[in-house]
Amino acid sequence: MSRRIAYLHCGNNAQLRSFQDFSHYLDDAVHLADLPRTDLAAYAAVVVADAMDSRRIAAHGAQLNAYVRGGGFLVVFFQGEADWIDVVDLEWRDHKVHDWLWWTREPRYVETCQPEPKHPICEAIPLSAMSWHWGGVYAPHPQARTILGLEDGSGCLFMDFPNACGGRLMVATLDPHSHNGQRFMPATTRFLQGFYPWLNAELGIARGDCNRVTYLQCVHTLDNWEPEQTRESLTGAGFAFRTHPHLEIDARVLGETDILYLPPNHDEHFLAARQPLFLDYLASGGSLILCGEPFAPWLPFLAPFRAVPPRPFTNMKVRVRDDRAGFFRNMPEDFDGWQGVFGQYARGWTDMPPGAVRLTDVGPPDDPRPADWLWRYPAPSLRGGFVFMHNGDSLIRYPDHGEAPFTLVRDVCLGLQALSLGRILF
């Protein structure tokens, strides 16, 4: 049986952004123009994303219906009448939500329900994550199991046909990809955060939890070669941790790594010669924690390090600016003072690539610079991993005091894991 899932799109920005969000659970983003040259039999499931133009998708109806007849599992999100589906007889009705702004009023009421007995998918997606609005309804069907319907039983918004001419069909008049991609309506994001793990589990596809961390060893000093406190912190959080000499990095090691940690004292000249290895790693979805003060851009998105003015000394104070992934959630106010010495954590910055998010500030309050930034590698496949750039000392030292010592690397890894799995959106 195939263990692959295709995601069909028409180039819509929201569709593409949603694929990137949940690319861990998907294999190929297939553009409508490439569909005639695509062998759908190679996929265990094909997801038709919402926000499709009705005529463009209808032109490929014969191929998609043939896929179902051949035993495929087709999932169609479509607001409107999908009359190109012929493996089952669907009756679409132009029925919209009674109150489009129901979620702004008290009590918050929308006329949806998950009929009893509930479909198994409802364990992964509660009613609150299926309810926003819809584009018409389907008439109840004797061969379908209704997942989401209207309270009065007059229409269905999400149906499962477990035996549709030899295959399986799911249809919904919901538009989760559109609104998730627009970063509008949090319920749609919660819907997809439940849907894609469920779909993989339903198909028996195991993709891993992005929990393999490799620490690249750079210098044989102090705790830099075998960081035992980091090992204990990460393994205690469920990560598989290993160390490996950075001068022996190769494709095999990277292929077995979800998060790669590079301390600051690395050989830029050596790594520049291995640049393709790192770019392939990022393009395939691997994430990189990079510590240091780059002299040369040994990766194309890096820039030379620049120091902030050393006077007044308050310029060295690092301030958290954006902690969307919880990287710094266990850091005290003076987290950047290793053994009380400020300036060790970071004393400067590097320019960020387009699309990066500034996480922390360093420098004068009226001219702050990014000491830490987060970026997603723009791979053509839309499966690129994340880069956490720290312009300074090794993160394994922090915090060296407080209630949660030596947890920063663990929390950065937890945040990168959540971003990679779509639990947090970038």
Contacts in CASP RR format, 6 or more apart in sequence:
PFRMAT RR
TARGET T0000
AUTHOR 0000-0000-0000
METHOD contacts of the structure
MODEL  1
MSRRIAYLHCGNNAQLRSFQDFSHYLDDAVHLADLPRTDLAAYAAVVVAD
AMDSRRIAAHGAQLNAYVRGGGFLVVFFQGEADWIDVVDLEWRDHKVHDW
LWWTREPRYVETCQPEPKHPICEAIPLSAMSWHWGGVYAPHPQARTILGL
EDGSGCLFMDFPNACGGRLMVATLDPHSHNGQRFMPATTRFLQGFYPWLN
AELGIARGDCNRVTYLQCVHTLDNWEPEQTRESLTGAGFAFRTHPHLEID
ARVLGETDILYLPPNHDEHFLAARQPLFLDYLASGGSLILCGEPFAPWLP
FLAPFRAVPPRPFTNMKVRVRDDRAGFFRNMPEDFDGWQGVFGQYARGWT
DMPPGAVRLTDVGPPDDPRPADWLWRYPAPSLRGGFVFMHNGDSLIRYPD
HGEAPFTLVRDVCLGLQALSLGRILF
1 44 0 8 1.000
2 41 0 8 1.000
2 42 0 8 1.000
2 43 0 8 1.000
2 44 0 8 1.000
3 44 0 8 1.000
3 203 0 8 1.000
3 204 0 8 1.000
3 205 0 8 1.000
4 27 0 8 1.000
4 28 0 8 1.000
4 42 0 8 1.000
4 43 0 8 1.000
4 44 0 8 1.000
5 25 0 8 1.000
5 26 0 8 1.000
5 27 0 8 1.000
5 28 0 8 1.000
5 43 0 8 1.000
5 44 0 8 1.000
5 45 0 8 1.000
5 46 0 8 1.000
5 47 0 8 1.000
5 199 0 8 1.000
5 200 0 8 1.000
5 203 0 8 1.000
5 205 0 8 1.000
6 26 0 8 1.000
6 27 0 8 1.000
6 28 0 8 1.000
6 30 0 8 1.000
6 38 0 8 1.000
6 40 0 8 1.000
6 43 0 8 1.000
6 45 0 8 1.000
6 46 0 8 1.000
6 47 0 8 1.000
7 19 0 8 1.000
7 26 0 8 1.000
7 28 0 8 1.000
7 29 0 8 1.000
7 30 0 8 1.000
7 47 0 8 1.000
7 49 0 8 1.000
8 30 0 8 1.000
8 32 0 8 1.000
8 35 0 8 1.000
8 46 0 8 1.000
8 47 0 8 1.000
8 48 0 8 1.000
8 49 0 8 1.000
9 15 0 8 1.000
9 16 0 8 1.000
9 19 0 8 1.000
9 29 0 8 1.000
9 30 0 8 1.000
9 31 0 8 1.000
9 32 0 8 1.000
9 49 0 8 1.000
10 31 0 8 1.000
10 32 0 8 1.000
10 51 0 8 1.000
10 52 0 8 1.000
10 53 0 8 1.000
10 56 0 8 1.000
10 57 0 8 1.000
11 31 0 8 1.000
11 32 0 8 1.000
12 49 0 8 1.000
12 51 0 8 1.000
12 52 0 8 1.000
12 178 0 8 1.000
13 181 0 8 1.000
14 51 0 8 1.000
14 177 0 8 1.000
14 178 0 8 1.000
14 179 0 8 1.000
14 180 0 8 1.000
14 181 0 8 1.000
14 182 0 8 1.000
15 49 0 8 1.000
15 50 0 8 1.000
15 51 0 8 1.000
15 177 0 8 1.000
15 178 0 8 1.000
15 181 0 8 1.000
16 29 0 8 1.000
16 382 0 8 1.000
17 180 0 8 1.000
17 181 0 8 1.000
18 49 0 8 1.000
18 176 0 8 1.000
18 177 0 8 1.000
18 180 0 8 1.000
18 181 0 8 1.000
18 192 0 8 1.000
19 26 0 8 1.000
19 29 0 8 1.000
19 49 0 8 1.000
19 382 0 8 1.000
20 376 0 8 1.000
20 382 0 8 1.000
20 383 0 8 1.000
20 384 0 8 1.000
21 180 0 8 1.000
21 181 0 8 1.000
21 189 0 8 1.000
21 192 0 8 1.000
21 422 0 8 1.000
21 425 0 8 1.000
21 426 0 8 1.000
22 192 0 8 1.000
22 193 0 8 1.000
22 196 0 8 1.000
22 422 0 8 1.000
23 285 0 8 1.000
23 381 0 8 1.000
23 382 0 8 1.000
23 383 0 8 1.000
23 384 0 8 1.000
24 207 0 8 1.000
24 210 0 8 1.000
24 420 0 8 1.000
24 421 0 8 1.000
24 422 0 8 1.000
25 196 0 8 1.000
25 197 0 8 1.000
25 199 0 8 1.000
25 200 0 8 1.000
25 207 0 8 1.000
26 47 0 8 1.000
26 196 0 8 1.000
27 43 0 8 1.000
28 43 0 8 1.000
29 381 0 8 1.000
29 382 0 8 1.000
30 38 0 8 1.000
32 52 0 8 1.000
32 56 0 8 1.000
32 57 0 8 1.000
32 60 0 8 1.000
35 60 0 8 1.000
35 63 0 8 1.000
36 60 0 8 1.000
36 63 0 8 1.000
40 46 0 8 1.000
40 63 0 8 1.000
40 64 0 8 1.000
40 67 0 8 1.000
40 72 0 8 1.000
41 67 0 8 1.000
41 70 0 8 1.000
41 72 0 8 1.000
43 72 0 8 1.000
44 72 0 8 1.000
44 73 0 8 1.000
44 203 0 8 1.000
44 205 0 8 1.000
45 72 0 8 1.000
45 73 0 8 1.000
45 74 0 8 1.000
45 75 0 8 1.000
45 199 0 8 1.000
45 203 0 8 1.000
46 64 0 8 1.000
46 67 0 8 1.000
46 72 0 8 1.000
46 73 0 8 1.000
46 74 0 8 1.000
46 75 0 8 1.000
47 75 0 8 1.000
47 77 0 8 1.000
47 199 0 8 1.000
48 57 0 8 1.000
48 64 0 8 1.000
48 74 0 8 1.000
48 75 0 8 1.000
48 76 0 8 1.000
48 77 0 8 1.000
48 78 0 8 1.000
49 77 0 8 1.000
49 177 0 8 1.000
50 77 0 8 1.000
50 78 0 8 1.000
50 79 0 8 1.000
50 174 0 8 1.000
50 175 0 8 1.000
50 176 0 8 1.000
50 177 0 8 1.000
50 178 0 8 1.000
51 175 0 8 1.000
51 177 0 8 1.000
51 178 0 8 1.000
52 78 0 8 1.000
54 78 0 8 1.000
54 80 0 8 1.000
54 81 0 8 1.000
57 78 0 8 1.000
57 82 0 8 1.000
57 84 0 8 1.000
58 83 0 8 1.000
58 84 0 8 1.000
60 84 0 8 1.000
61 84 0 8 1.000
61 85 0 8 1.000
64 74 0 8 1.000
64 84 0 8 1.000
64 85 0 8 1.000
65 84 0 8 1.000
65 85 0 8 1.000
65 86 0 8 1.000
65 87 0 8 1.000
65 165 0 8 1.000
67 74 0 8 1.000
68 74 0 8 1.000
68 87 0 8 1.000
68 164 0 8 1.000
68 165 0 8 1.000
68 166 0 8 1.000
68 167 0 8 1.000
68 168 0 8 1.000
68 169 0 8 1.000
69 87 0 8 1.000
69 165 0 8 1.000
69 166 0 8 1.000
69 167 0 8 1.000
70 166 0 8 1.000
70 167 0 8 1.000
71 166 0 8 1.000
71 167 0 8 1.000
71 168 0 8 1.000
72 167 0 8 1.000
72 168 0 8 1.000
73 167 0 8 1.000
73 168 0 8 1.000
73 169 0 8 1.000
73 170 0 8 1.000
73 203 0 8 1.000
74 167 0 8 1.000
74 168 0 8 1.000
74 169 0 8 1.000
74 170 0 8 1.000
75 169 0 8 1.000
75 170 0 8 1.000
75 172 0 8 1.000
75 199 0 8 1.000
76 82 0 8 1.000
76 85 0 8 1.000
76 169 0 8 1.000
76 170 0 8 1.000
76 171 0 8 1.000
76 172 0 8 1.000
77 172 0 8 1.000
77 174 0 8 1.000
77 175 0 8 1.000
77 176 0 8 1.000
77 177 0 8 1.000
78 171 0 8 1.000
78 172 0 8 1.000
78 173 0 8 1.000
79 134 0 8 1.000
79 135 0 8 1.000
79 136 0 8 1.000
79 173 0 8 1.000
79 174 0 8 1.000
79 175 0 8 1.000
80 92 0 8 1.000
80 94 0 8 1.000
80 135 0 8 1.000
80 136 0 8 1.000
80 173 0 8 1.000
81 92 0 8 1.000
82 90 0 8 1.000
82 92 0 8 1.000
82 171 0 8 1.000
83 90 0 8 1.000
83 92 0 8 1.000
85 169 0 8 1.000
85 171 0 8 1.000
87 161 0 8 1.000
87 164 0 8 1.000
87 165 0 8 1.000
87 167 0 8 1.000
87 169 0 8 1.000
88 141 0 8 1.000
88 143 0 8 1.000
88 144 0 8 1.000
88 161 0 8 1.000
88 164 0 8 1.000
88 165 0 8 1.000
88 169 0 8 1.000
89 141 0 8 1.000
90 138 0 8 1.000
90 139 0 8 1.000
90 141 0 8 1.000
90 171 0 8 1.000
91 138 0 8 1.000
91 139 0 8 1.000
91 141 0 8 1.000
92 136 0 8 1.000
92 137 0 8 1.000
92 138 0 8 1.000
92 139 0 8 1.000
92 173 0 8 1.000
93 136 0 8 1.000
93 137 0 8 1.000
93 138 0 8 1.000
93 139 0 8 1.000
93 155 0 8 1.000
94 136 0 8 1.000
95 136 0 8 1.000
95 137 0 8 1.000
95 150 0 8 1.000
95 154 0 8 1.000
95 155 0 8 1.000
96 133 0 8 1.000
96 134 0 8 1.000
96 135 0 8 1.000
96 136 0 8 1.000
97 110 0 8 1.000
97 111 0 8 1.000
97 133 0 8 1.000
97 134 0 8 1.000
98 111 0 8 1.000
99 105 0 8 1.000
99 109 0 8 1.000
99 110 0 8 1.000
100 133 0 8 1.000
102 108 0 8 1.000
102 109 0 8 1.000
102 110 0 8 1.000
103 110 0 8 1.000
103 132 0 8 1.000
110 131 0 8 1.000
110 132 0 8 1.000
110 133 0 8 1.000
111 150 0 8 1.000
111 151 0 8 1.000
111 152 0 8 1.000
112 127 0 8 1.000
112 130 0 8 1.000
112 131 0 8 1.000
112 148 0 8 1.000
112 149 0 8 1.000
112 150 0 8 1.000
112 151 0 8 1.000
112 157 0 8 1.000
113 127 0 8 1.000
113 148 0 8 1.000
113 149 0 8 1.000
113 150 0 8 1.000
113 151 0 8 1.000
114 122 0 8 1.000
114 127 0 8 1.000
114 130 0 8 1.000
114 147 0 8 1.000
114 148 0 8 1.000
114 149 0 8 1.000
115 146 0 8 1.000
115 149 0 8 1.000
115 153 0 8 1.000
119 145 0 8 1.000
119 146 0 8 1.000
119 147 0 8 1.000
119 160 0 8 1.000
121 147 0 8 1.000
121 160 0 8 1.000
121 195 0 8 1.000
121 198 0 8 1.000
122 147 0 8 1.000
124 194 0 8 1.000
124 195 0 8 1.000
124 197 0 8 1.000
124 198 0 8 1.000
125 190 0 8 1.000
125 191 0 8 1.000
125 194 0 8 1.000
125 195 0 8 1.000
125 198 0 8 1.000
127 148 0 8 1.000
128 187 0 8 1.000
128 190 0 8 1.000
129 187 0 8 1.000
129 190 0 8 1.000
129 191 0 8 1.000
129 193 0 8 1.000
129 194 0 8 1.000
130 147 0 8 1.000
130 148 0 8 1.000
130 157 0 8 1.000
130 158 0 8 1.000
130 174 0 8 1.000
130 187 0 8 1.000
130 191 0 8 1.000
131 187 0 8 1.000
132 174 0 8 1.000
132 179 0 8 1.000
132 185 0 8 1.000
132 187 0 8 1.000
132 188 0 8 1.000
134 157 0 8 1.000
134 173 0 8 1.000
134 174 0 8 1.000
134 175 0 8 1.000
135 173 0 8 1.000
135 174 0 8 1.000
135 175 0 8 1.000
136 157 0 8 1.000
136 173 0 8 1.000
137 149 0 8 1.000
137 150 0 8 1.000
137 154 0 8 1.000
137 155 0 8 1.000
137 156 0 8 1.000
137 157 0 8 1.000
137 173 0 8 1.000
138 155 0 8 1.000
138 156 0 8 1.000
138 157 0 8 1.000
138 159 0 8 1.000
138 171 0 8 1.000
138 173 0 8 1.000
139 155 0 8 1.000
139 156 0 8 1.000
140 146 0 8 1.000
140 153 0 8 1.000
140 155 0 8 1.000
140 156 0 8 1.000
141 156 0 8 1.000
141 159 0 8 1.000
141 161 0 8 1.000
143 161 0 8 1.000
143 163 0 8 1.000
143 164 0 8 1.000
144 156 0 8 1.000
144 159 0 8 1.000
144 160 0 8 1.000
144 161 0 8 1.000
145 159 0 8 1.000
145 160 0 8 1.000
145 161 0 8 1.000
145 162 0 8 1.000
146 156 0 8 1.000
146 158 0 8 1.000
146 159 0 8 1.000
147 157 0 8 1.000
147 158 0 8 1.000
147 159 0 8 1.000
147 160 0 8 1.000
147 170 0 8 1.000
147 172 0 8 1.000
148 156 0 8 1.000
148 157 0 8 1.000
148 158 0 8 1.000
148 172 0 8 1.000
148 174 0 8 1.000
149 155 0 8 1.000
149 156 0 8 1.000
149 157 0 8 1.000
149 158 0 8 1.000
150 156 0 8 1.000
150 157 0 8 1.000
157 172 0 8 1.000
157 173 0 8 1.000
157 174 0 8 1.000
158 170 0 8 1.000
158 171 0 8 1.000
158 172 0 8 1.000
158 173 0 8 1.000
158 174 0 8 1.000
159 170 0 8 1.000
159 171 0 8 1.000
159 172 0 8 1.000
160 168 0 8 1.000
160 169 0 8 1.000
160 170 0 8 1.000
161 168 0 8 1.000
161 169 0 8 1.000
161 170 0 8 1.000
161 171 0 8 1.000
162 168 0 8 1.000
174 191 0 8 1.000
175 188 0 8 1.000
176 188 0 8 1.000
176 189 0 8 1.000
176 191 0 8 1.000
176 192 0 8 1.000
176 195 0 8 1.000
177 188 0 8 1.000
177 192 0 8 1.000
178 188 0 8 1.000
179 185 0 8 1.000
179 188 0 8 1.000
180 188 0 8 1.000
180 189 0 8 1.000
180 191 0 8 1.000
180 192 0 8 1.000
180 425 0 8 1.000
183 425 0 8 1.000
189 425 0 8 1.000
193 422 0 8 1.000
193 423 0 8 1.000
200 206 0 8 1.000
200 207 0 8 1.000
209 417 0 8 1.000
209 421 0 8 1.000
210 258 0 8 1.000
210 259 0 8 1.000
210 287 0 8 1.000
210 416 0 8 1.000
210 417 0 8 1.000
210 420 0 8 1.000
210 421 0 8 1.000
211 238 0 8 1.000
211 239 0 8 1.000
211 240 0 8 1.000
211 258 0 8 1.000
211 417 0 8 1.000
212 239 0 8 1.000
212 240 0 8 1.000
212 242 0 8 1.000
212 256 0 8 1.000
212 257 0 8 1.000
212 258 0 8 1.000
212 259 0 8 1.000
213 234 0 8 1.000
213 239 0 8 1.000
213 240 0 8 1.000
213 241 0 8 1.000
213 242 0 8 1.000
213 257 0 8 1.000
213 258 0 8 1.000
213 259 0 8 1.000
213 260 0 8 1.000
213 261 0 8 1.000
213 413 0 8 1.000
214 242 0 8 1.000
214 243 0 8 1.000
214 244 0 8 1.000
214 253 0 8 1.000
214 256 0 8 1.000
214 257 0 8 1.000
214 259 0 8 1.000
214 260 0 8 1.000
214 261 0 8 1.000
215 227 0 8 1.000
215 230 0 8 1.000
215 241 0 8 1.000
215 242 0 8 1.000
215 243 0 8 1.000
215 244 0 8 1.000
215 261 0 8 1.000
215 263 0 8 1.000
216 243 0 8 1.000
216 244 0 8 1.000
216 245 0 8 1.000
216 246 0 8 1.000
216 249 0 8 1.000
216 260 0 8 1.000
216 261 0 8 1.000
216 262 0 8 1.000
216 263 0 8 1.000
216 266 0 8 1.000
217 224 0 8 1.000
217 225 0 8 1.000
217 226 0 8 1.000
217 243 0 8 1.000
217 244 0 8 1.000
217 245 0 8 1.000
217 246 0 8 1.000
217 263 0 8 1.000
218 224 0 8 1.000
218 246 0 8 1.000
218 262 0 8 1.000
218 263 0 8 1.000
218 264 0 8 1.000
218 265 0 8 1.000
218 266 0 8 1.000
218 267 0 8 1.000
219 225 0 8 1.000
219 263 0 8 1.000
219 265 0 8 1.000
223 229 0 8 1.000
223 396 0 8 1.000
224 263 0 8 1.000
224 265 0 8 1.000
224 394 0 8 1.000
224 396 0 8 1.000
225 243 0 8 1.000
226 243 0 8 1.000
227 243 0 8 1.000
227 396 0 8 1.000
229 396 0 8 1.000
229 405 0 8 1.000
229 406 0 8 1.000
230 241 0 8 1.000
230 396 0 8 1.000
230 406 0 8 1.000
230 409 0 8 1.000
230 410 0 8 1.000
231 241 0 8 1.000
233 406 0 8 1.000
233 407 0 8 1.000
233 409 0 8 1.000
233 410 0 8 1.000
234 241 0 8 1.000
234 409 0 8 1.000
234 410 0 8 1.000
234 413 0 8 1.000
235 241 0 8 1.000
237 410 0 8 1.000
237 413 0 8 1.000
237 414 0 8 1.000
239 259 0 8 1.000
239 410 0 8 1.000
239 413 0 8 1.000
244 253 0 8 1.000
246 262 0 8 1.000
246 266 0 8 1.000
246 267 0 8 1.000
246 270 0 8 1.000
246 271 0 8 1.000
247 267 0 8 1.000
247 270 0 8 1.000
249 271 0 8 1.000
249 274 0 8 1.000
249 277 0 8 1.000
250 277 0 8 1.000
251 277 0 8 1.000
251 280 0 8 1.000
254 260 0 8 1.000
254 277 0 8 1.000
254 278 0 8 1.000
254 280 0 8 1.000
254 281 0 8 1.000
254 286 0 8 1.000
255 281 0 8 1.000
255 284 0 8 1.000
257 281 0 8 1.000
257 286 0 8 1.000
258 286 0 8 1.000
258 287 0 8 1.000
258 417 0 8 1.000
258 420 0 8 1.000
259 286 0 8 1.000
259 287 0 8 1.000
259 288 0 8 1.000
259 289 0 8 1.000
259 413 0 8 1.000
259 416 0 8 1.000
259 417 0 8 1.000
260 281 0 8 1.000
260 286 0 8 1.000
260 287 0 8 1.000
260 288 0 8 1.000
260 289 0 8 1.000
261 289 0 8 1.000
261 291 0 8 1.000
261 409 0 8 1.000
262 288 0 8 1.000
262 289 0 8 1.000
262 290 0 8 1.000
262 291 0 8 1.000
263 291 0 8 1.000
263 292 0 8 1.000
263 394 0 8 1.000
263 396 0 8 1.000
264 291 0 8 1.000
264 292 0 8 1.000
264 293 0 8 1.000
264 392 0 8 1.000
264 393 0 8 1.000
264 394 0 8 1.000
266 292 0 8 1.000
268 294 0 8 1.000
268 295 0 8 1.000
268 296 0 8 1.000
268 298 0 8 1.000
269 298 0 8 1.000
271 278 0 8 1.000
271 298 0 8 1.000
272 296 0 8 1.000
272 298 0 8 1.000
275 298 0 8 1.000
275 299 0 8 1.000
275 300 0 8 1.000
278 288 0 8 1.000
278 299 0 8 1.000
279 299 0 8 1.000
279 300 0 8 1.000
279 377 0 8 1.000
281 288 0 8 1.000
282 288 0 8 1.000
282 377 0 8 1.000
282 379 0 8 1.000
282 384 0 8 1.000
282 385 0 8 1.000
282 387 0 8 1.000
283 377 0 8 1.000
283 379 0 8 1.000
283 380 0 8 1.000
283 381 0 8 1.000
283 383 0 8 1.000
283 384 0 8 1.000
283 385 0 8 1.000
284 379 0 8 1.000
284 383 0 8 1.000
284 384 0 8 1.000
285 377 0 8 1.000
285 379 0 8 1.000
285 383 0 8 1.000
285 384 0 8 1.000
285 385 0 8 1.000
285 420 0 8 1.000
286 384 0 8 1.000
286 385 0 8 1.000
286 386 0 8 1.000
286 420 0 8 1.000
287 385 0 8 1.000
287 386 0 8 1.000
287 387 0 8 1.000
287 388 0 8 1.000
287 416 0 8 1.000
287 419 0 8 1.000
287 420 0 8 1.000
288 385 0 8 1.000
288 386 0 8 1.000
288 387 0 8 1.000
288 388 0 8 1.000
289 388 0 8 1.000
289 390 0 8 1.000
289 395 0 8 1.000
289 409 0 8 1.000
289 412 0 8 1.000
289 413 0 8 1.000
289 416 0 8 1.000
290 387 0 8 1.000
290 388 0 8 1.000
290 389 0 8 1.000
290 390 0 8 1.000
291 390 0 8 1.000
291 392 0 8 1.000
291 393 0 8 1.000
291 394 0 8 1.000
291 395 0 8 1.000
292 305 0 8 1.000
292 390 0 8 1.000
292 391 0 8 1.000
292 392 0 8 1.000
292 393 0 8 1.000
293 305 0 8 1.000
293 348 0 8 1.000
293 391 0 8 1.000
293 392 0 8 1.000
294 302 0 8 1.000
294 303 0 8 1.000
294 304 0 8 1.000
294 305 0 8 1.000
294 350 0 8 1.000
295 304 0 8 1.000
295 305 0 8 1.000
296 304 0 8 1.000
297 303 0 8 1.000
297 304 0 8 1.000
301 353 0 8 1.000
301 375 0 8 1.000
301 377 0 8 1.000
301 387 0 8 1.000
302 350 0 8 1.000
302 389 0 8 1.000
303 350 0 8 1.000
303 351 0 8 1.000
304 350 0 8 1.000
305 348 0 8 1.000
305 349 0 8 1.000
305 350 0 8 1.000
305 391 0 8 1.000
306 348 0 8 1.000
306 349 0 8 1.000
306 350 0 8 1.000
306 369 0 8 1.000
307 347 0 8 1.000
307 348 0 8 1.000
308 315 0 8 1.000
308 316 0 8 1.000
308 347 0 8 1.000
308 348 0 8 1.000
308 349 0 8 1.000
308 362 0 8 1.000
308 363 0 8 1.000
308 364 0 8 1.000
308 369 0 8 1.000
309 315 0 8 1.000
309 363 0 8 1.000
309 364 0 8 1.000
310 316 0 8 1.000
310 347 0 8 1.000
313 342 0 8 1.000
315 362 0 8 1.000
315 363 0 8 1.000
315 364 0 8 1.000
316 336 0 8 1.000
316 342 0 8 1.000
316 343 0 8 1.000
316 347 0 8 1.000
316 362 0 8 1.000
316 363 0 8 1.000
317 336 0 8 1.000
317 342 0 8 1.000
317 362 0 8 1.000
317 363 0 8 1.000
318 335 0 8 1.000
318 336 0 8 1.000
318 345 0 8 1.000
318 346 0 8 1.000
318 360 0 8 1.000
318 361 0 8 1.000
318 362 0 8 1.000
318 371 0 8 1.000
319 360 0 8 1.000
319 361 0 8 1.000
319 362 0 8 1.000
319 368 0 8 1.000
320 328 0 8 1.000
320 331 0 8 1.000
320 359 0 8 1.000
320 360 0 8 1.000
321 358 0 8 1.000
321 359 0 8 1.000
321 360 0 8 1.000
321 361 0 8 1.000
321 368 0 8 1.000
322 357 0 8 1.000
322 358 0 8 1.000
322 359 0 8 1.000
323 329 0 8 1.000
323 359 0 8 1.000
324 357 0 8 1.000
324 424 0 8 1.000
325 374 0 8 1.000
325 415 0 8 1.000
325 416 0 8 1.000
325 418 0 8 1.000
325 419 0 8 1.000
325 424 0 8 1.000
326 411 0 8 1.000
326 414 0 8 1.000
326 415 0 8 1.000
327 359 0 8 1.000
327 372 0 8 1.000
327 388 0 8 1.000
327 408 0 8 1.000
327 411 0 8 1.000
327 412 0 8 1.000
327 415 0 8 1.000
328 335 0 8 1.000
328 359 0 8 1.000
328 360 0 8 1.000
328 408 0 8 1.000
328 411 0 8 1.000
329 411 0 8 1.000
330 399 0 8 1.000
330 403 0 8 1.000
330 404 0 8 1.000
330 407 0 8 1.000
330 408 0 8 1.000
330 411 0 8 1.000
331 398 0 8 1.000
331 399 0 8 1.000
331 408 0 8 1.000
332 399 0 8 1.000
332 401 0 8 1.000
332 402 0 8 1.000
332 403 0 8 1.000
334 340 0 8 1.000
335 345 0 8 1.000
335 398 0 8 1.000
335 399 0 8 1.000
335 408 0 8 1.000
336 342 0 8 1.000
336 343 0 8 1.000
336 344 0 8 1.000
336 345 0 8 1.000
336 346 0 8 1.000
336 398 0 8 1.000
337 343 0 8 1.000
337 344 0 8 1.000
337 345 0 8 1.000
337 400 0 8 1.000
338 344 0 8 1.000
338 345 0 8 1.000
338 393 0 8 1.000
338 397 0 8 1.000
338 398 0 8 1.000
338 400 0 8 1.000
339 400 0 8 1.000
344 393 0 8 1.000
344 397 0 8 1.000
345 371 0 8 1.000
345 392 0 8 1.000
345 393 0 8 1.000
345 398 0 8 1.000
346 360 0 8 1.000
346 362 0 8 1.000
346 371 0 8 1.000
346 372 0 8 1.000
346 390 0 8 1.000
346 391 0 8 1.000
346 392 0 8 1.000
346 393 0 8 1.000
347 362 0 8 1.000
347 392 0 8 1.000
348 362 0 8 1.000
348 363 0 8 1.000
348 369 0 8 1.000
348 371 0 8 1.000
348 391 0 8 1.000
348 392 0 8 1.000
349 362 0 8 1.000
349 369 0 8 1.000
349 370 0 8 1.000
349 371 0 8 1.000
349 391 0 8 1.000
350 370 0 8 1.000
350 373 0 8 1.000
350 389 0 8 1.000
350 391 0 8 1.000
352 358 0 8 1.000
352 370 0 8 1.000
352 373 0 8 1.000
352 375 0 8 1.000
352 389 0 8 1.000
353 375 0 8 1.000
355 375 0 8 1.000
355 376 0 8 1.000
356 370 0 8 1.000
356 373 0 8 1.000
356 374 0 8 1.000
356 375 0 8 1.000
356 389 0 8 1.000
357 373 0 8 1.000
357 374 0 8 1.000
357 375 0 8 1.000
357 426 0 8 1.000
358 370 0 8 1.000
358 372 0 8 1.000
358 373 0 8 1.000
359 370 0 8 1.000
359 371 0 8 1.000
359 372 0 8 1.000
359 373 0 8 1.000
359 374 0 8 1.000
360 370 0 8 1.000
360 371 0 8 1.000
360 372 0 8 1.000
361 368 0 8 1.000
361 369 0 8 1.000
361 370 0 8 1.000
361 371 0 8 1.000
362 368 0 8 1.000
362 369 0 8 1.000
362 370 0 8 1.000
362 371 0 8 1.000
363 369 0 8 1.000
370 391 0 8 1.000
371 390 0 8 1.000
371 391 0 8 1.000
371 392 0 8 1.000
372 388 0 8 1.000
372 389 0 8 1.000
372 390 0 8 1.000
372 391 0 8 1.000
373 388 0 8 1.000
373 389 0 8 1.000
374 386 0 8 1.000
374 387 0 8 1.000
374 388 0 8 1.000
374 389 0 8 1.000
374 426 0 8 1.000
375 386 0 8 1.000
375 387 0 8 1.000
375 389 0 8 1.000
376 384 0 8 1.000
376 385 0 8 1.000
376 386 0 8 1.000
376 387 0 8 1.000
376 426 0 8 1.000
377 384 0 8 1.000
377 385 0 8 1.000
377 386 0 8 1.000
377 387 0 8 1.000
378 384 0 8 1.000
379 385 0 8 1.000
385 420 0 8 1.000
386 416 0 8 1.000
386 419 0 8 1.000
386 420 0 8 1.000
386 426 0 8 1.000
388 412 0 8 1.000
388 416 0 8 1.000
395 408 0 8 1.000
395 409 0 8 1.000
395 412 0 8 1.000
396 406 0 8 1.000
396 408 0 8 1.000
396 409 0 8 1.000
397 406 0 8 1.000
398 406 0 8 1.000
398 408 0 8 1.000
399 405 0 8 1.000
399 406 0 8 1.000
399 407 0 8 1.000
399 408 0 8 1.000
400 406 0 8 1.000
415 424 0 8 1.000
418 424 0 8 1.000
419 425 0 8 1.000
419 426 0 8 1.000
END
